[in-house]
C-alpha cells in the first residue's frame, strides 16, 4: 500500500514539473479521489475476506454436517434395508401362518365333525349302558331277594336239623355211654352206633339193647315227614370168616347189617320210601390204624338223617 502511495507521489512530483498549477490541482483531486476509492476498495476487500473466511468456516461446518448426514444416511439406509429384510421375513412368516391357520381350520372342522360323530356314538353307547345297568340293578335286586329267600330257607333247615338232633339225642340219651353218638355234619344229623351195641362179631343179628335203641330212633323219625334216612354199615379190615353162612366178605356183612336195621325201623312204622340201606365195608374207616382200638372204631353203623331240600331246590330251579 505504501509503495503505491510513493509511486503516486513521485508521479505527482514529476507532473508538477510539467503541468500547470491548475492541472496539478485537478490531478491532485483525482488522486485523492482514487486514494479514497482505493481505501474503500481495500475495506471492501477486507470485508469480503472476512465474509469469505466466515463462508469457509460455514462451508467447513456444513461439510462436516453433510458428512455426518451422509454417514447417518448410510446407517439409516442400512437400517432401512435390515428393516425391509425383517419386514419381508415377517410377511413370509405371516403368510405361512395364515396358510397353516387355514389348513388347521379345515382340519379342525373335519376333526370336529368326527369328534361330534364320536360323541353321538358314545352317548348312544352310554344310554345303552345305562339301560343295561338298570336291568342289572333290577336283576341284582331280584337276585338279592332270592338270596334272602335262600338264606331264610337254609336258616330254617339248619334250625330244623338242630331241632332234629336234639330230639334224637334226647330219645337216645340212655345209650350215650354205650357207643352211640349224635352229631351234625354238613347239614345232616349223624347217629353213629358202635357194633358193640348192635351186633356180635361176624353176625347180622341185632342185639336186644341195640334193637331197643333203633326202635326209639324210628319212633322219633316217624313224625319227621321231611327227613330222608340213609343207613350205612361199616366194618373193620379183618376178613370175614368163610364159615359164616351167606356172607362172602365185609361188603356183604356191612350191607346185611344195614338191611337188618332198615327192616326194624320200617316195621316200627317208618316209611320205607324214606329209608335207604347201604354198605361201605372196610373202605370208609374212622381210624386207619391197625390196633384193636382203631378197628373197634371202624366197626359201626351210621344212620344219616337228611332234611329234604325240595323248597330250596325249587327256588334254585326258578333262578
VMD Tcl script that draws the C-alpha trace (Angstrom):
set ca {
  {0.00 0.00 0.00}
  {2.79 2.38 0.92}
  {4.60 1.51 -2.28}
  {1.62 2.56 -4.31}
  {1.42 5.85 -2.43}
  {5.11 6.55 -3.14}
  {4.61 5.94 -6.82}
  {1.63 8.19 -6.86}
  {3.55 10.98 -5.04}
  {6.53 10.57 -7.31}
  {4.26 10.83 -10.31}
  {2.73 13.94 -8.96}
  {6.09 15.49 -8.37}
  {7.17 14.70 -11.83}
  {4.00 16.04 -13.26}
  {4.27 19.15 -11.28}
  {7.32 20.00 -13.19}
  {5.48 19.73 -16.47}
  {1.87 20.74 -15.94}
  {0.46 23.84 -14.70}
  {-0.80 24.55 -11.27}
  {-4.46 24.06 -12.19}
  {-3.81 20.81 -13.77}
  {-1.89 19.92 -10.71}
  {-4.91 20.66 -8.61}
  {-7.13 18.68 -10.86}
  {-4.74 15.82 -10.86}
  {-4.36 16.00 -7.10}
  {-8.11 15.90 -6.68}
  {-8.30 12.86 -8.91}
  {-5.52 11.24 -6.97}
  {-7.28 11.92 -3.71}
  {-10.44 10.50 -5.18}
  {-8.56 7.46 -6.38}
  {-6.93 7.14 -2.99}
  {-10.36 7.27 -1.37}
  {-11.70 4.71 -3.82}
  {-8.64 2.56 -3.23}
  {-9.19 2.72 0.53}
  {-12.86 1.89 0.05}
  {-11.92 -0.99 -2.18}
  {-9.43 -2.13 0.41}
  {-12.13 -2.02 3.08}
  {-14.47 -3.90 0.79}
  {-11.70 -6.40 0.10}
  {-11.08 -6.89 3.81}
  {-14.77 -7.18 4.42}
  {-15.03 -9.69 1.59}
  {-12.11 -11.63 3.06}
  {-13.85 -11.71 6.42}
  {-17.05 -12.84 4.77}
  {-15.07 -15.38 2.77}
  {-13.45 -16.64 5.97}
  {-16.85 -16.93 7.57}
  {-18.16 -18.60 4.45}
  {-15.20 -21.01 4.55}
  {-15.91 -21.72 8.22}
  {-19.59 -22.16 7.47}
  {-18.73 -24.30 4.47}
  {-16.47 -26.47 6.60}
  {-19.15 -26.72 9.24}
  {-21.72 -27.55 6.59}
  {-19.30 -30.01 5.04}
  {-18.88 -31.75 8.42}
  {-22.61 -31.68 8.85}
  {-23.08 -33.05 5.37}
  {-20.55 -35.82 6.10}
  {-22.42 -36.60 9.31}
  {-25.69 -36.56 7.41}
  {-24.17 -38.81 4.77}
  {-22.90 -41.14 7.50}
  {-26.27 -41.06 9.24}
  {-27.98 -41.56 5.91}
  {-25.77 -44.60 5.25}
  {-26.63 -46.01 8.67}
  {-30.27 -45.17 8.10}
  {-30.10 -46.88 4.72}
  {-28.52 -49.97 6.28}
  {-31.13 -49.92 8.99}
  {-33.84 -49.45 6.40}
  {-32.52 -52.38 4.38}
  {-32.38 -54.52 7.53}
  {-35.91 -53.44 8.43}
  {-37.09 -54.20 4.91}
  {-35.47 -57.62 5.15}
  {-37.11 -58.24 8.54}
  {-40.41 -56.99 7.16}
  {-40.11 -59.39 4.23}
  {-39.32 -62.27 6.61}
  {-42.21 -61.36 8.88}
  {-44.51 -61.05 5.88}
  {-43.45 -64.54 4.73}
  {-43.98 -65.88 8.25}
  {-47.38 -64.22 8.42}
  {-48.31 -65.70 5.06}
  {-47.22 -69.15 6.24}
  {-49.16 -68.67 9.48}
  {-52.26 -67.72 7.54}
  {-51.82 -70.79 5.34}
  {-51.28 -73.02 8.40}
  {-54.27 -71.42 10.10}
  {-56.50 -72.15 7.12}
  {-55.25 -75.73 6.94}
  {-55.71 -76.10 10.70}
  {-59.17 -74.58 10.47}
  {-60.13 -77.01 7.74}
  {-58.61 -79.92 9.67}
  {-60.32 -78.74 12.86}
  {-63.64 -78.59 11.08}
  {-63.21 -82.12 9.80}
  {-61.94 -83.30 13.18}
  {-64.83 -81.54 14.90}
  {-67.22 -83.45 12.64}
  {-65.53 -86.72 13.51}
  {-65.48 -85.80 17.20}
  {-69.15 -84.87 17.14}
  {-69.97 -88.19 15.46}
  {-67.84 -89.99 18.07}
  {-69.62 -88.12 20.88}
  {-73.02 -89.08 19.48}
  {-71.88 -92.70 19.26}
  {-70.60 -92.62 22.84}
  {-73.82 -91.01 24.03}
  {-75.77 -93.81 22.40}
  {-73.46 -96.39 23.99}
  {-73.86 -94.61 27.34}
  {-77.65 -94.77 27.06}
  {-77.45 -98.47 26.21}
  {-75.04 -98.99 29.10}
  {-77.37 -97.17 31.47}
  {-80.20 -99.41 30.33}
  {-78.02 -102.47 30.95}
  {-77.03 -101.10 34.36}
  {-80.69 -100.54 35.21}
  {-81.54 -104.04 34.05}
  {-78.61 -105.45 36.01}
  {-79.66 -103.42 39.03}
  {-83.19 -104.79 38.79}
  {-81.83 -108.28 38.24}
  {-79.44 -107.83 41.16}
  {-82.30 -106.68 43.36}
  {-84.31 -109.73 42.33}
  {-81.30 -111.95 42.99}
  {-80.80 -110.34 46.38}
  {-84.41 -111.14 47.20}
  {-83.89 -114.75 46.08}
  {-80.67 -114.92 48.12}
  {-82.60 -113.71 51.13}
  {-85.18 -116.42 50.50}
  {-82.40 -118.99 50.14}
  {-80.74 -117.77 53.32}
  {-84.06 -117.93 55.13}
  {-84.71 -121.47 53.82}
  {-81.19 -122.55 54.78}
  {-81.58 -120.94 58.18}
  {-84.89 -122.76 58.65}
  {-83.30 -126.04 57.55}
  {-80.37 -125.52 59.89}
  {-82.78 -124.85 62.73}
  {-84.84 -127.90 61.76}
  {-81.65 -130.00 61.61}
  {-80.57 -128.80 65.05}
  {-84.05 -129.45 66.44}
  {-83.94 -132.96 64.94}
  {-80.53 -133.57 66.51}
  {-81.87 -132.54 69.90}
  {-84.93 -134.81 69.56}
  {-82.79 -137.78 68.51}
  {-80.17 -137.10 71.19}
  {-82.84 -136.85 73.88}
  {-84.56 -140.04 72.68}
  {-81.26 -141.95 72.71}
  {-79.77 -140.27 75.79}
  {-79.69 -143.54 77.74}
  {-77.45 -145.10 75.08}
  {-74.87 -142.30 75.02}
  {-72.37 -144.24 77.13}
  {-72.90 -147.46 75.18}
  {-71.25 -146.49 71.93}
  {-73.90 -144.17 70.48}
  {-73.15 -140.63 69.33}
  {-75.37 -137.94 67.73}
  {-73.78 -135.06 65.79}
  {-74.38 -132.63 62.91}
  {-72.10 -132.57 59.85}
  {-72.69 -130.75 56.56}
  {-76.31 -130.02 57.40}
  {-77.07 -133.65 58.27}
  {-77.68 -135.45 61.57}
  {-75.36 -138.42 62.07}
  {-76.33 -141.18 64.52}
  {-73.21 -143.32 64.85}
  {-73.77 -146.63 66.69}
  {-70.88 -148.88 67.60}
  {-71.20 -152.59 66.80}
  {-70.70 -153.39 70.49}
  {-74.26 -152.09 70.95}
  {-75.76 -153.61 67.81}
  {-74.01 -156.76 66.53}
  {-71.72 -159.50 67.69}
  {-68.61 -160.20 65.66}
  {-69.44 -161.50 62.16}
  {-73.19 -161.56 62.92}
  {-76.10 -159.76 61.25}
  {-78.50 -160.42 64.12}
  {-79.03 -157.31 66.21}
  {-78.58 -157.32 69.97}
  {-81.68 -156.68 72.11}
  {-80.24 -153.49 73.60}
  {-79.30 -152.23 70.14}
  {-82.76 -153.11 68.81}
  {-84.30 -151.02 71.59}
  {-82.20 -148.01 70.52}
  {-83.19 -148.45 66.86}
  {-86.88 -148.65 67.73}
  {-86.67 -145.44 69.78}
  {-84.99 -143.72 66.86}
  {-87.68 -144.99 64.46}
  {-90.38 -143.64 66.80}
  {-88.85 -140.15 66.63}
  {-88.39 -140.26 62.84}
  {-91.96 -141.40 62.09}
  {-93.19 -137.86 62.70}
  {-90.46 -136.28 60.56}
  {-92.00 -136.35 57.09}
  {-89.32 -134.09 55.57}
  {-86.34 -136.28 56.62}
  {-84.68 -138.94 54.49}
  {-82.79 -141.77 56.22}
  {-79.57 -143.38 54.96}
  {-78.30 -146.42 56.89}
  {-74.61 -147.19 56.29}
  {-72.93 -150.36 57.54}
  {-69.15 -150.20 58.22}
  {-66.68 -152.95 59.13}
  {-63.01 -153.21 60.03}
  {-60.38 -154.62 57.67}
  {-60.34 -158.11 59.20}
  {-61.59 -160.64 56.57}
  {-64.91 -162.35 57.26}
  {-64.79 -165.97 58.48}
  {-65.56 -168.08 55.40}
  {-67.63 -170.41 57.54}
  {-70.21 -167.62 58.11}
  {-73.33 -168.68 56.14}
  {-74.28 -166.41 53.19}
  {-71.54 -163.82 53.78}
  {-68.61 -163.67 51.37}
  {-66.78 -160.58 52.59}
  {-67.08 -157.34 54.52}
  {-69.22 -155.85 51.72}
  {-71.89 -158.47 52.37}
  {-71.59 -158.07 56.13}
  {-71.99 -154.26 56.04}
  {-74.95 -154.37 53.63}
  {-76.79 -157.10 55.55}
  {-76.37 -155.26 58.85}
  {-77.74 -152.06 57.27}
  {-80.66 -154.08 55.87}
  {-81.38 -155.59 59.32}
  {-81.64 -152.12 60.87}
  {-83.75 -150.86 57.94}
  {-86.20 -153.73 58.41}
  {-86.60 -152.99 62.13}
  {-87.21 -149.26 61.52}
  {-89.80 -149.86 58.79}
  {-91.53 -152.47 60.95}
  {-91.83 -149.75 63.60}
  {-93.75 -147.58 61.14}
  {-91.05 -145.61 59.34}
  {-91.97 -145.03 55.67}
  {-89.83 -147.48 53.58}
  {-89.64 -144.91 50.78}
  {-87.60 -142.65 53.05}
  {-85.06 -145.31 54.09}
  {-82.01 -146.44 52.07}
  {-79.66 -149.16 53.35}
  {-76.08 -149.25 52.08}
  {-72.81 -150.97 52.92}
  {-69.37 -149.35 52.89}
  {-67.45 -152.39 54.04}
  {-63.99 -151.55 55.32}
  {-63.41 -148.68 52.87}
  {-64.50 -145.68 54.90}
  {-62.69 -146.11 58.24}
  {-62.74 -143.63 61.09}
  {-59.24 -144.71 62.11}
  {-56.67 -146.10 59.67}
  {-54.65 -147.74 62.44}
  {-54.20 -151.49 62.76}
  {-54.73 -151.74 66.53}
  {-57.75 -153.34 68.14}
  {-58.91 -149.93 69.36}
  {-58.74 -148.47 65.82}
  {-60.63 -151.45 64.36}
  {-63.30 -151.16 67.09}
  {-63.96 -147.54 66.00}
  {-64.41 -148.66 62.39}
  {-66.99 -151.35 63.23}
  {-70.12 -149.22 63.34}
  {-73.45 -148.34 61.75}
  {-74.15 -144.76 60.80}
  {-77.75 -143.58 60.42}
  {-77.68 -140.36 58.42}
  {-80.73 -138.12 58.66}
  {-81.02 -135.63 55.78}
  {-83.72 -132.93 55.81}
  {-85.47 -132.66 52.44}
  {-84.46 -129.57 50.49}
  {-87.32 -129.59 47.98}
  {-88.22 -125.98 48.71}
  {-84.61 -124.91 48.26}
  {-84.21 -126.88 45.02}
  {-87.40 -125.38 43.58}
  {-86.13 -121.89 44.32}
  {-82.78 -122.69 42.71}
  {-84.51 -124.11 39.63}
  {-86.53 -120.89 39.27}
  {-83.27 -118.93 39.24}
}
mol new
graphics top color blue
foreach p $ca { graphics top sphere $p radius 0.5 }
foreach p [lrange $ca 0 end-1] q [lrange $ca 1 end] { graphics top cylinder $p $q radius 0.2 }
display resetview
